[in-house]
């Protein structure tokens, strides 16, 4: 395996992992905080919906992956 493949795998893996964590934090803490219901509780992935979770997670993960691509010089996105 080349070092370019390893840098690309790290950029994808870390980017999507950060997207998962940030999305989980957003739906667990941010959604109840901005809810008009004063008794709102934490939202789980099951309540939010798996498809909605993925549709939220992937773009956030791509944002992190883009920055990691730049800093790791993985050349995933064209210059």
PDB file of N, CA, C and O in Angstrom, chain B, residues numbered from 101:
ATOM      1  N   UNK B 101       0.843  -1.184   0.000  1.00  0.00           N
ATOM      2  CA  UNK B 101       0.000   0.000   0.000  1.00  0.00           C
ATOM      3  C   UNK B 101       0.885   1.243   0.000  1.00  0.00           C
ATOM      4  O   UNK B 101       1.885   1.328   0.713  1.00  0.00           O
ATOM      5  N   UNK B 102       0.484   2.181  -0.810  1.00  0.00           N
ATOM      6  CA  UNK B 102       1.259   3.410  -0.902  1.00  0.00           C
ATOM      7  C   UNK B 102       0.887   4.366   0.225  1.00  0.00           C
ATOM      8  O   UNK B 102      -0.151   4.217   0.870  1.00  0.00           O
ATOM      9  N   UNK B 103       1.742   5.336   0.445  1.00  0.00           N
ATOM     10  CA  UNK B 103       1.454   6.315   1.499  1.00  0.00           C
ATOM     11  C   UNK B 103       0.262   7.188   1.109  1.00  0.00           C
ATOM     12  O   UNK B 103      -0.447   7.687   1.983  1.00  0.00           O
ATOM     13  N   UNK B 104       0.033   7.378  -0.196  1.00  0.00           N
ATOM     14  CA  UNK B 104      -1.125   8.154  -0.636  1.00  0.00           C
ATOM     15  C   UNK B 104      -2.419   7.437  -0.260  1.00  0.00           C
ATOM     16  O   UNK B 104      -3.369   8.072   0.198  1.00  0.00           O
ATOM     17  N   UNK B 105      -2.463   6.108  -0.452  1.00  0.00           N
ATOM     18  CA  UNK B 105      -3.647   5.339  -0.067  1.00  0.00           C
ATOM     19  C   UNK B 105      -3.883   5.425   1.433  1.00  0.00           C
ATOM     20  O   UNK B 105      -5.024   5.565   1.875  1.00  0.00           O
ATOM     21  N   UNK B 106      -2.831   5.345   2.207  1.00  0.00           N
ATOM     22  CA  UNK B 106      -2.967   5.424   3.668  1.00  0.00           C
ATOM     23  C   UNK B 106      -3.484   6.796   4.077  1.00  0.00           C
ATOM     24  O   UNK B 106      -4.357   6.892   4.940  1.00  0.00           O
ATOM     25  N   UNK B 107      -2.961   7.859   3.473  1.00  0.00           N
ATOM     26  CA  UNK B 107      -3.449   9.214   3.789  1.00  0.00           C
ATOM     27  C   UNK B 107      -4.902   9.378   3.390  1.00  0.00           C
ATOM     28  O   UNK B 107      -5.673  10.012   4.111  1.00  0.00           O
ATOM     29  N   UNK B 108      -5.291   8.813   2.249  1.00  0.00           N
ATOM     30  CA  UNK B 108      -6.694   8.894   1.822  1.00  0.00           C
ATOM     31  C   UNK B 108      -7.600   8.108   2.762  1.00  0.00           C
ATOM     32  O   UNK B 108      -8.681   8.579   3.118  1.00  0.00           O
ATOM     33  N   UNK B 109      -7.172   6.919   3.163  1.00  0.00           N
ATOM     34  CA  UNK B 109      -7.969   6.110   4.091  1.00  0.00           C
ATOM     35  C   UNK B 109      -8.119   6.815   5.434  1.00  0.00           C
ATOM     36  O   UNK B 109      -9.192   6.780   6.035  1.00  0.00           O
ATOM     37  N   UNK B 110      -7.058   7.449   5.904  1.00  0.00           N
ATOM     38  CA  UNK B 110      -7.133   8.200   7.162  1.00  0.00           C
ATOM     39  C   UNK B 110      -8.087   9.373   7.013  1.00  0.00           C
ATOM     40  O   UNK B 110      -8.904   9.624   7.899  1.00  0.00           O
ATOM     41  N   UNK B 111      -7.992  10.094   5.899  1.00  0.00           N
ATOM     42  CA  UNK B 111      -8.877  11.247   5.688  1.00  0.00           C
ATOM     43  C   UNK B 111     -10.338  10.812   5.654  1.00  0.00           C
ATOM     44  O   UNK B 111     -11.184  11.453   6.278  1.00  0.00           O
ATOM     45  N   UNK B 112     -10.649   9.731   4.936  1.00  0.00           N
ATOM     46  CA  UNK B 112     -12.032   9.234   4.876  1.00  0.00           C
ATOM     47  C   UNK B 112     -12.496   8.727   6.230  1.00  0.00           C
ATOM     48  O   UNK B 112     -13.578   9.088   6.694  1.00  0.00           O
ATOM     49  N   UNK B 113     -11.688   7.898   6.860  1.00  0.00           N
ATOM     50  CA  UNK B 113     -12.083   7.293   8.132  1.00  0.00           C
ATOM     51  C   UNK B 113     -12.281   8.309   9.242  1.00  0.00           C
ATOM     52  O   UNK B 113     -13.298   8.293   9.936  1.00  0.00           O
ATOM     53  N   UNK B 114     -11.310   9.189   9.407  1.00  0.00           N
ATOM     54  CA  UNK B 114     -11.405  10.200  10.466  1.00  0.00           C
ATOM     55  C   UNK B 114     -12.511  11.201  10.147  1.00  0.00           C
ATOM     56  O   UNK B 114     -13.234  11.628  11.047  1.00  0.00           O
ATOM     57  N   UNK B 115     -12.649  11.577   8.887  1.00  0.00           N
ATOM     58  CA  UNK B 115     -13.706  12.517   8.503  1.00  0.00           C
ATOM     59  C   UNK B 115     -15.093  11.976   8.790  1.00  0.00           C
ATOM     60  O   UNK B 115     -15.936  12.682   9.345  1.00  0.00           O
ATOM     61  N   UNK B 116     -15.337  10.721   8.415  1.00  0.00           N
ATOM     62  CA  UNK B 116     -16.657  10.131   8.671  1.00  0.00           C
ATOM     63  C   UNK B 116     -16.878   9.861  10.157  1.00  0.00           C
ATOM     64  O   UNK B 116     -18.003   9.978  10.643  1.00  0.00           O
ATOM     65  N   UNK B 117     -15.817   9.499  10.886  1.00  0.00           N
ATOM     66  CA  UNK B 117     -15.954   9.301  12.336  1.00  0.00           C
ATOM     67  C   UNK B 117     -16.297  10.622  13.022  1.00  0.00           C
ATOM     68  O   UNK B 117     -17.154  10.659  13.905  1.00  0.00           O
ATOM     69  N   UNK B 118     -15.634  11.700  12.623  1.00  0.00           N
ATOM     70  CA  UNK B 118     -15.963  13.014  13.181  1.00  0.00           C
ATOM     71  C   UNK B 118     -17.372  13.435  12.788  1.00  0.00           C
ATOM     72  O   UNK B 118     -18.085  14.037  13.590  1.00  0.00           O
ATOM     73  N   UNK B 119     -17.776  13.126  11.568  1.00  0.00           N
ATOM     74  CA  UNK B 119     -19.145  13.416  11.153  1.00  0.00           C
ATOM     75  C   UNK B 119     -20.158  12.676  12.000  1.00  0.00           C
ATOM     76  O   UNK B 119     -21.195  13.232  12.362  1.00  0.00           O
ATOM     77  N   UNK B 120     -19.864  11.406  12.323  1.00  0.00           N
ATOM     78  CA  UNK B 120     -20.752  10.614  13.180  1.00  0.00           C
ATOM     79  C   UNK B 120     -20.854  11.233  14.569  1.00  0.00           C
ATOM     80  O   UNK B 120     -21.952  11.401  15.101  1.00  0.00           O
ATOM     81  N   UNK B 121     -19.711  11.570  15.154  1.00  0.00           N
ATOM     82  CA  UNK B 121     -19.697  12.110  16.520  1.00  0.00           C
ATOM     83  C   UNK B 121     -20.398  13.462  16.581  1.00  0.00           C
ATOM     84  O   UNK B 121     -21.215  13.690  17.473  1.00  0.00           O
ATOM     85  N   UNK B 122     -20.094  14.358  15.650  1.00  0.00           N
ATOM     86  CA  UNK B 122     -20.705  15.689  15.662  1.00  0.00           C
ATOM     87  C   UNK B 122     -22.206  15.587  15.436  1.00  0.00           C
ATOM     88  O   UNK B 122     -22.974  16.288  16.096  1.00  0.00           O
ATOM     89  N   UNK B 123     -22.638  14.733  14.521  1.00  0.00           N
ATOM     90  CA  UNK B 123     -24.071  14.566  14.274  1.00  0.00           C
ATOM     91  C   UNK B 123     -24.766  13.988  15.493  1.00  0.00           C
ATOM     92  O   UNK B 123     -25.860  14.425  15.849  1.00  0.00           O
ATOM     93  N   UNK B 124     -24.146  13.017  16.132  1.00  0.00           N
ATOM     94  CA  UNK B 124     -24.725  12.442  17.348  1.00  0.00           C
ATOM     95  C   UNK B 124     -24.855  13.503  18.438  1.00  0.00           C
ATOM     96  O   UNK B 124     -25.874  13.567  19.127  1.00  0.00           O
ATOM     97  N   UNK B 125     -23.829  14.332  18.595  1.00  0.00           N
ATOM     98  CA  UNK B 125     -23.902  15.410  19.586  1.00  0.00           C
ATOM     99  C   UNK B 125     -24.972  16.434  19.219  1.00  0.00           C
ATOM    100  O   UNK B 125     -25.676  16.941  20.092  1.00  0.00           O
ATOM    101  N   UNK B 126     -25.091  16.735  17.939  1.00  0.00           N
ATOM    102  CA  UNK B 126     -26.111  17.693  17.505  1.00  0.00           C
ATOM    103  C   UNK B 126     -27.517  17.201  17.799  1.00  0.00           C
ATOM    104  O   UNK B 126     -28.332  17.945  18.345  1.00  0.00           O
ATOM    105  N   UNK B 127     -27.812  15.955  17.443  1.00  0.00           N
ATOM    106  CA  UNK B 127     -29.187  15.489  17.650  1.00  0.00           C
ATOM    107  C   UNK B 127     -29.462  15.189  19.116  1.00  0.00           C
ATOM    108  O   UNK B 127     -30.613  15.252  19.549  1.00  0.00           O
ATOM    109  N   UNK B 128     -28.430  14.866  19.888  1.00  0.00           N
ATOM    110  CA  UNK B 128     -28.647  14.543  21.295  1.00  0.00           C
ATOM    111  C   UNK B 128     -28.773  15.795  22.155  1.00  0.00           C
ATOM    112  O   UNK B 128     -29.617  15.843  23.050  1.00  0.00           O
ATOM    113  N   UNK B 129     -27.949  16.808  21.899  1.00  0.00           N
ATOM    114  CA  UNK B 129     -27.924  17.984  22.771  1.00  0.00           C
ATOM    115  C   UNK B 129     -28.509  19.240  22.131  1.00  0.00           C
ATOM    116  O   UNK B 129     -29.197  20.008  22.803  1.00  0.00           O
ATOM    117  N   UNK B 130     -28.245  19.462  20.834  1.00  0.00           N
ATOM    118  CA  UNK B 130     -28.681  20.709  20.207  1.00  0.00           C
ATOM    119  C   UNK B 130     -30.175  20.712  19.912  1.00  0.00           C
ATOM    120  O   UNK B 130     -30.852  21.707  20.174  1.00  0.00           O
ATOM    121  N   UNK B 131     -30.699  19.616  19.373  1.00  0.00           N
ATOM    122  CA  UNK B 131     -32.128  19.584  19.044  1.00  0.00           C
ATOM    123  C   UNK B 131     -33.024  19.801  20.261  1.00  0.00           C
ATOM    124  O   UNK B 131     -33.967  20.588  20.170  1.00  0.00           O
ATOM    125  N   UNK B 132     -32.778  19.140  21.399  1.00  0.00           N
ATOM    126  CA  UNK B 132     -33.622  19.441  22.564  1.00  0.00           C
ATOM    127  C   UNK B 132     -33.430  20.866  23.082  1.00  0.00           C
ATOM    128  O   UNK B 132     -34.364  21.454  23.627  1.00  0.00           O
ATOM    129  N   UNK B 133     -32.234  21.425  22.920  1.00  0.00           N
ATOM    130  CA  UNK B 133     -31.969  22.779  23.420  1.00  0.00           C
ATOM    131  C   UNK B 133     -32.743  23.833  22.640  1.00  0.00           C
ATOM    132  O   UNK B 133     -33.146  24.844  23.215  1.00  0.00           O
ATOM    133  N   UNK B 134     -32.961  23.625  21.350  1.00  0.00           N
ATOM    134  CA  UNK B 134     -33.673  24.613  20.536  1.00  0.00           C
ATOM    135  C   UNK B 134     -35.149  24.273  20.374  1.00  0.00           C
ATOM    136  O   UNK B 134     -35.878  24.973  19.670  1.00  0.00           O
ATOM    137  N   UNK B 135     -35.589  23.203  21.022  1.00  0.00           N
ATOM    138  CA  UNK B 135     -36.993  22.807  20.937  1.00  0.00           C
ATOM    139  C   UNK B 135     -37.865  23.791  21.714  1.00  0.00           C
ATOM    140  O   UNK B 135     -37.475  24.238  22.793  1.00  0.00           O
ATOM    141  N   UNK B 136     -39.039  24.134  21.184  1.00  0.00           N
ATOM    142  CA  UNK B 136     -39.929  25.033  21.930  1.00  0.00           C
ATOM    143  C   UNK B 136     -40.538  24.366  23.164  1.00  0.00           C
ATOM    144  O   UNK B 136     -41.052  25.055  24.045  1.00  0.00           O
ATOM    145  N   UNK B 137     -40.485  23.036  23.235  1.00  0.00           N
ATOM    146  CA  UNK B 137     -41.009  22.312  24.391  1.00  0.00           C
ATOM    147  C   UNK B 137     -40.000  22.406  25.541  1.00  0.00           C
ATOM    148  O   UNK B 137     -38.869  21.943  25.397  1.00  0.00           O
ATOM    149  N   UNK B 138     -40.384  22.993  26.673  1.00  0.00           N
ATOM    150  CA  UNK B 138     -39.427  23.126  27.780  1.00  0.00           C
ATOM    151  C   UNK B 138     -39.063  21.783  28.422  1.00  0.00           C
ATOM    152  O   UNK B 138     -38.058  21.696  29.129  1.00  0.00           O
ATOM    153  N   UNK B 139     -39.851  20.752  28.193  1.00  0.00           N
ATOM    154  CA  UNK B 139     -39.577  19.431  28.764  1.00  0.00           C
ATOM    155  C   UNK B 139     -38.977  18.471  27.741  1.00  0.00           C
ATOM    156  O   UNK B 139     -39.085  17.256  27.903  1.00  0.00           O
ATOM    157  N   UNK B 140     -38.353  18.992  26.700  1.00  0.00           N
ATOM    158  CA  UNK B 140     -37.787  18.145  25.640  1.00  0.00           C
ATOM    159  C   UNK B 140     -36.642  17.304  26.200  1.00  0.00           C
ATOM    160  O   UNK B 140     -35.820  17.786  26.980  1.00  0.00           O
ATOM    161  N   UNK B 141     -36.606  16.052  25.789  1.00  0.00           N
ATOM    162  CA  UNK B 141     -35.544  15.146  26.219  1.00  0.00           C
ATOM    163  C   UNK B 141     -34.591  14.891  25.057  1.00  0.00           C
ATOM    164  O   UNK B 141     -34.837  15.314  23.928  1.00  0.00           O
ATOM    165  N   UNK B 142     -33.503  14.193  25.354  1.00  0.00           N
ATOM    166  CA  UNK B 142     -32.511  13.883  24.329  1.00  0.00           C
ATOM    167  C   UNK B 142     -33.140  13.035  23.224  1.00  0.00           C
ATOM    168  O   UNK B 142     -34.018  12.210  23.476  1.00  0.00           O
ATOM    169  N   UNK B 143     -32.675  13.255  22.008  1.00  0.00           N
ATOM    170  CA  UNK B 143     -33.183  12.537  20.838  1.00  0.00           C
ATOM    171  C   UNK B 143     -32.185  11.438  20.496  1.00  0.00           C
ATOM    172  O   UNK B 143     -30.983  11.691  20.406  1.00  0.00           O
ATOM    173  N   UNK B 144     -32.681  10.221  20.307  1.00  0.00           N
ATOM    174  CA  UNK B 144     -31.807   9.111  19.926  1.00  0.00           C
ATOM    175  C   UNK B 144     -31.778   8.981  18.400  1.00  0.00           C
ATOM    176  O   UNK B 144     -32.561   9.611  17.689  1.00  0.00           O
ATOM    177  N   UNK B 145     -30.856   8.149  17.921  1.00  0.00           N
ATOM    178  CA  UNK B 145     -30.776   7.908  16.480  1.00  0.00           C
ATOM    179  C   UNK B 145     -32.056   7.241  15.994  1.00  0.00           C
ATOM    180  O   UNK B 145     -32.520   7.521  14.889  1.00  0.00           O
ATOM    181  N   UNK B 146     -32.629   6.365  16.808  1.00  0.00           N
ATOM    182  CA  UNK B 146     -33.874   5.694  16.436  1.00  0.00           C
ATOM    183  C   UNK B 146     -35.033   6.658  16.289  1.00  0.00           C
ATOM    184  O   UNK B 146     -35.845   6.523  15.374  1.00  0.00           O
ATOM    185  N   UNK B 147     -35.117   7.637  17.193  1.00  0.00           N
ATOM    186  CA  UNK B 147     -36.183   8.637  17.104  1.00  0.00           C
ATOM    187  C   UNK B 147     -35.940   9.578  15.930  1.00  0.00           C
ATOM    188  O   UNK B 147     -36.878   9.951  15.226  1.00  0.00           O
ATOM    189  N   UNK B 148     -34.689   9.960  15.721  1.00  0.00           N
ATOM    190  CA  UNK B 148     -34.342  10.880  14.639  1.00  0.00           C
ATOM    191  C   UNK B 148     -34.523  10.210  13.286  1.00  0.00           C
ATOM    192  O   UNK B 148     -34.932  10.851  12.318  1.00  0.00           O
ATOM    193  N   UNK B 149     -34.217   8.920  13.220  1.00  0.00           N
ATOM    194  CA  UNK B 149     -34.334   8.157  11.978  1.00  0.00           C
ATOM    195  C   UNK B 149     -32.963   7.853  11.404  1.00  0.00           C
ATOM    196  O   UNK B 149     -32.111   8.737  11.312  1.00  0.00           O
ATOM    197  N   UNK B 150     -32.750   6.603  11.018  1.00  0.00           N
ATOM    198  CA  UNK B 150     -31.439   6.204  10.497  1.00  0.00           C
ATOM    199  C   UNK B 150     -31.108   6.899   9.186  1.00  0.00           C
ATOM    200  O   UNK B 150     -29.971   7.322   8.973  1.00  0.00           O
ATOM    201  N   UNK B 151     -32.088   7.017   8.315  1.00  0.00           N
ATOM    202  CA  UNK B 151     -31.835   7.665   7.022  1.00  0.00           C
ATOM    203  C   UNK B 151     -31.529   9.143   7.233  1.00  0.00           C
ATOM    204  O   UNK B 151     -30.596   9.674   6.630  1.00  0.00           O
ATOM    205  N   UNK B 152     -32.307   9.812   8.083  1.00  0.00           N
ATOM    206  CA  UNK B 152     -32.039  11.219   8.368  1.00  0.00           C
ATOM    207  C   UNK B 152     -30.671  11.390   9.019  1.00  0.00           C
ATOM    208  O   UNK B 152     -29.960  12.355   8.741  1.00  0.00           O
ATOM    209  N   UNK B 153     -30.305  10.445   9.891  1.00  0.00           N
ATOM    210  CA  UNK B 153     -28.995  10.510  10.529  1.00  0.00           C
ATOM    211  C   UNK B 153     -27.891  10.427   9.484  1.00  0.00           C
ATOM    212  O   UNK B 153     -26.934  11.200   9.530  1.00  0.00           O
ATOM    213  N   UNK B 154     -28.017   9.487   8.532  1.00  0.00           N
ATOM    214  CA  UNK B 154     -27.005   9.363   7.479  1.00  0.00           C
ATOM    215  C   UNK B 154     -26.974  10.592   6.578  1.00  0.00           C
ATOM    216  O   UNK B 154     -25.905  11.049   6.173  1.00  0.00           O
ATOM    217  N   UNK B 155     -28.164  11.126   6.265  1.00  0.00           N
ATOM    218  CA  UNK B 155     -28.231  12.308   5.398  1.00  0.00           C
ATOM    219  C   UNK B 155     -27.639  13.526   6.108  1.00  0.00           C
ATOM    220  O   UNK B 155     -27.180  14.458   5.448  1.00  0.00           O
ATOM    221  N   UNK B 156     -27.643  13.529   7.421  1.00  0.00           N
ATOM    222  CA  UNK B 156     -27.013  14.603   8.182  1.00  0.00           C
ATOM    223  C   UNK B 156     -25.524  14.333   8.363  1.00  0.00           C
ATOM    224  O   UNK B 156     -24.709  15.250   8.260  1.00  0.00           O
ATOM    225  N   UNK B 157     -25.164  13.078   8.633  1.00  0.00           N
ATOM    226  CA  UNK B 157     -23.788  12.728   8.955  1.00  0.00           C
ATOM    227  C   UNK B 157     -22.843  12.837   7.762  1.00  0.00           C
ATOM    228  O   UNK B 157     -21.728  13.339   7.903  1.00  0.00           O
ATOM    229  N   UNK B 158     -23.270  12.377   6.603  1.00  0.00           N
ATOM    230  CA  UNK B 158     -22.366  12.323   5.444  1.00  0.00           C
ATOM    231  C   UNK B 158     -21.880  13.713   5.023  1.00  0.00           C
ATOM    232  O   UNK B 158     -20.679  13.875   4.811  1.00  0.00           O
ATOM    233  N   UNK B 159     -22.749  14.731   4.890  1.00  0.00           N
ATOM    234  CA  UNK B 159     -22.217  16.050   4.529  1.00  0.00           C
ATOM    235  C   UNK B 159     -21.283  16.640   5.587  1.00  0.00           C
ATOM    236  O   UNK B 159     -20.289  17.285   5.251  1.00  0.00           O
ATOM    237  N   UNK B 160     -21.600  16.419   6.862  1.00  0.00           N
ATOM    238  CA  UNK B 160     -20.710  16.911   7.918  1.00  0.00           C
ATOM    239  C   UNK B 160     -19.379  16.165   7.853  1.00  0.00           C
ATOM    240  O   UNK B 160     -18.319  16.767   8.025  1.00  0.00           O
ATOM    241  N   UNK B 161     -19.433  14.855   7.605  1.00  0.00           N
ATOM    242  CA  UNK B 161     -18.211  14.080   7.444  1.00  0.00           C
ATOM    243  C   UNK B 161     -17.397  14.529   6.242  1.00  0.00           C
ATOM    244  O   UNK B 161     -16.167  14.540   6.292  1.00  0.00           O
ATOM    245  N   UNK B 162     -18.075  14.900   5.159  1.00  0.00           N
ATOM    246  CA  UNK B 162     -17.359  15.385   3.970  1.00  0.00           C
ATOM    247  C   UNK B 162     -16.676  16.724   4.225  1.00  0.00           C
ATOM    248  O   UNK B 162     -15.618  17.001   3.660  1.00  0.00           O
ATOM    249  N   UNK B 163     -17.271  17.547   5.066  1.00  0.00           N
ATOM    250  CA  UNK B 163     -16.619  18.812   5.426  1.00  0.00           C
ATOM    251  C   UNK B 163     -15.308  18.525   6.152  1.00  0.00           C
ATOM    252  O   UNK B 163     -14.274  19.109   5.827  1.00  0.00           O
ATOM    253  N   UNK B 164     -15.353  17.620   7.141  1.00  0.00           N
ATOM    254  CA  UNK B 164     -14.122  17.256   7.848  1.00  0.00           C
ATOM    255  C   UNK B 164     -13.135  16.572   6.912  1.00  0.00           C
ATOM    256  O   UNK B 164     -11.931  16.818   6.992  1.00  0.00           O
ATOM    257  N   UNK B 165     -13.640  15.710   6.020  1.00  0.00           N
ATOM    258  CA  UNK B 165     -12.766  15.010   5.094  1.00  0.00           C
ATOM    259  C   UNK B 165     -12.072  15.988   4.148  1.00  0.00           C
ATOM    260  O   UNK B 165     -10.918  15.778   3.776  1.00  0.00           O
ATOM    261  N   UNK B 166     -12.768  17.055   3.758  1.00  0.00           N
ATOM    262  CA  UNK B 166     -12.165  18.056   2.880  1.00  0.00           C
ATOM    263  C   UNK B 166     -10.985  18.740   3.561  1.00  0.00           C
ATOM    264  O   UNK B 166      -9.932  18.921   2.950  1.00  0.00           O
ATOM    265  N   UNK B 167     -11.159  19.119   4.819  1.00  0.00           N
ATOM    266  CA  UNK B 167     -10.056  19.747   5.553  1.00  0.00           C
ATOM    267  C   UNK B 167      -8.909  18.765   5.761  1.00  0.00           C
ATOM    268  O   UNK B 167      -7.744  19.136   5.616  1.00  0.00           O
ATOM    269  N   UNK B 168      -9.224  17.523   6.098  1.00  0.00           N
ATOM    270  CA  UNK B 168      -8.174  16.522   6.268  1.00  0.00           C
ATOM    271  C   UNK B 168      -7.465  16.241   4.948  1.00  0.00           C
ATOM    272  O   UNK B 168      -6.256  16.010   4.935  1.00  0.00           O
ATOM    273  N   UNK B 169      -8.200  16.259   3.839  1.00  0.00           N
ATOM    274  CA  UNK B 169      -7.601  16.082   2.519  1.00  0.00           C
ATOM    275  C   UNK B 169      -6.577  17.183   2.258  1.00  0.00           C
ATOM    276  O   UNK B 169      -5.499  16.923   1.725  1.00  0.00           O
ATOM    277  N   UNK B 170      -6.913  18.394   2.631  1.00  0.00           N
ATOM    278  CA  UNK B 170      -6.001  19.519   2.418  1.00  0.00           C
ATOM    279  C   UNK B 170      -4.749  19.382   3.291  1.00  0.00           C
ATOM    280  O   UNK B 170      -3.628  19.519   2.800  1.00  0.00           O
ATOM    281  N   UNK B 171      -4.943  19.112   4.582  1.00  0.00           N
ATOM    282  CA  UNK B 171      -3.808  19.076   5.500  1.00  0.00           C
ATOM    283  C   UNK B 171      -2.952  17.818   5.350  1.00  0.00           C
ATOM    284  O   UNK B 171      -1.747  17.863   5.600  1.00  0.00           O
ATOM    285  N   UNK B 172      -3.551  16.699   4.948  1.00  0.00           N
ATOM    286  CA  UNK B 172      -2.780  15.471   4.749  1.00  0.00           C
ATOM    287  C   UNK B 172      -2.239  15.355   3.326  1.00  0.00           C
ATOM    288  O   UNK B 172      -1.475  14.438   3.026  1.00  0.00           O
ATOM    289  N   UNK B 173      -2.629  16.276   2.451  1.00  0.00           N
ATOM    290  CA  UNK B 173      -2.232  16.258   1.042  1.00  0.00           C
ATOM    291  C   UNK B 173      -2.586  14.910   0.403  1.00  0.00           C
ATOM    292  O   UNK B 173      -1.776  14.297  -0.292  1.00  0.00           O
ATOM    293  N   UNK B 174      -3.836  14.469   0.664  1.00  0.00           N
ATOM    294  CA  UNK B 174      -4.293  13.174   0.161  1.00  0.00           C
ATOM    295  C   UNK B 174      -4.774  13.240  -1.285  1.00  0.00           C
ATOM    296  O   UNK B 174      -4.910  12.202  -1.932  1.00  0.00           O
ATOM    297  N   UNK B 175      -5.030  14.417  -1.794  1.00  0.00           N
ATOM    298  CA  UNK B 175      -5.429  14.637  -3.188  1.00  0.00           C
ATOM    299  C   UNK B 175      -6.701  13.878  -3.558  1.00  0.00           C
ATOM    300  O   UNK B 175      -6.802  13.320  -4.650  1.00  0.00           O
ATOM    301  N   UNK B 176      -7.676  13.860  -2.634  1.00  0.00           N
ATOM    302  CA  UNK B 176      -8.973  13.253  -2.934  1.00  0.00           C
ATOM    303  C   UNK B 176      -9.757  14.192  -3.836  1.00  0.00           C
ATOM    304  O   UNK B 176     -10.274  13.778  -4.873  1.00  0.00           O
ATOM    305  N   UNK B 177      -9.844  15.451  -3.442  1.00  0.00           N
ATOM    306  CA  UNK B 177     -10.494  16.471  -4.267  1.00  0.00           C
ATOM    307  C   UNK B 177      -9.467  17.052  -5.226  1.00  0.00           C
ATOM    308  O   UNK B 177      -8.310  17.238  -4.848  1.00  0.00           O
ATOM    309  N   UNK B 178      -9.867  17.342  -6.463  1.00  0.00           N
ATOM    310  CA  UNK B 178      -8.913  17.960  -7.390  1.00  0.00           C
ATOM    311  C   UNK B 178      -8.562  19.376  -6.931  1.00  0.00           C
ATOM    312  O   UNK B 178      -9.371  20.066  -6.311  1.00  0.00           O
ATOM    313  N   UNK B 179      -7.361  19.781  -7.246  1.00  0.00           N
ATOM    314  CA  UNK B 179      -6.898  21.110  -6.811  1.00  0.00           C
ATOM    315  C   UNK B 179      -7.551  22.224  -7.551  1.00  0.00           C
ATOM    316  O   UNK B 179      -7.261  23.392  -7.292  1.00  0.00           O
TER     317      UNK B 179
END
